[in-house]
């Protein structure tokens, strides 16, 4: 997936940059890159809304952000384990962690969306409450 490849590219570019600029080992740069490389889907959606990008493309990017966030979480946990606890890398364990993060994000997002929909349906007709509920 395109977004996932960009996330990995960003991770390595940040790791190289941090390793060159600061006196840290490359693996510590990778750890920093795993935190900072994730692209914020909310910011991208705001830019898309401003330039009136199609809804289909917006949905694709939002779906990719689930994968991107899971990749960042798993990358961070794997690198943290390698650096701080001398855990050997396991492809099966990493794959399980990735799937768990991705499916957990979908389940949590669905639950919050369902509850939010129920709350908004309860307040239907009260525009003042709804408009203030939605504003950040």
N, C-alpha and C positions, 0 to 999 in steps of 0.2 A: 504494500500500500504506500502511496506517495507520501502521505504525512508521516508515516512511521520511518520511512527512509530519510526524510528531512530531519526528523528528530534525532536519529542516529548520527547523521552528518553534523548537525549542530553540536551534539554531545562531543564528538571527536575534535571539531574545530575549537570549541571552548576549552577542551582539555589541553590541546596543543598551545593555545594562547596563554592559558593560565600557567602552564609549565614553563613557557618562555619568559613571561613577564615576572612571575613570582618564583622564588626558590623552593618549589615543591616538586615532589615526584609526579610522574605522569599519571599514575593510578589515582593520586589525590586530585589531580586535575579532572580525571574522568568522573570522580565522585561529585565534584562541583558541577561539571557539565551535565550530569544526570539530573541535578536539581534545576539548573537554569535553562536547559535546552527545551523544555516543554513550552509549546506555543499556547497562549491563552485563547480558548475558543470564544470566550465572551468578547474579547477585544476584536477578534476577527469578525464576529457577528455584527458588532457595532460598525465596523468599516464597511461590511457588506450592506448593511441597512442604509448607510449614508450614500453609497453609490448604487443603490437599488439593483443588487445582484439577484439572479433568479433564486426562487425558493429551493429548487432542486439542488443547486450548487451549495446553498446554505445548509441543507440537510446532510449533504455528503461531508462537508467540513465538520459539522457537529458530530457525525458518526465517527469520523476519523479522530476527533479529539478524544473519544473514549479509548481508542487504541493507543493514541499518543500518551495520554496520562498513565495508562497501564504500563506502557514501555518505560516511562520515567520512574515509576514506583518500583518496578522490578529491577531496573538497572541500578537504582540507588541501593536497594536491599542486597543485591548480589555483590556490588562493589563494597558496601559497608561490611558485609560478611567476610569478604576476602581480606580487607584491610585490618579490621579490628579483631576478628576472632579466628583467623586462619582456617576458615571453612573451605573445603575443596569445592570447586565449581561442579554443579550437577545439572545437566540439561533437563532431566525429568523434573527435578525440584524447581528449577527456574521456570519451566513451562507451566507447571502447576500453579506457581505463584502468579504468573502472568494471567492465566485464565481466571484464577480466583479474584484478582484485582479487577479485571474487566467485567466479569459477571456480577461482582459485588457492586460496581459502579452503576451498571444497568438496573439492578434490583433496587438499589437505594434511590436512584433517580426516578424510577417508576413509582416507588412508594411515596416519595415526596410530591411528585406530580399528581398522583391520585388524591392524596390528602389536600393539596392545594386546590385542586379542582372541586372537591367536596366543600371546602371552605368558601370558595368563590360562588358556588351554586347556592349556598345557604344565604349569602349576602346579596343575591341577585335582586336588582331593583334599587339598591342603595348605592348610587354612583359615587357618592362622596367617599364612602368606606372603601369601595373597590379601587378607585383611583389612588387613594393614599396607601392602600395595601400593596399596590404594584410599583409605586415609585421607590427608588433606592433611598 
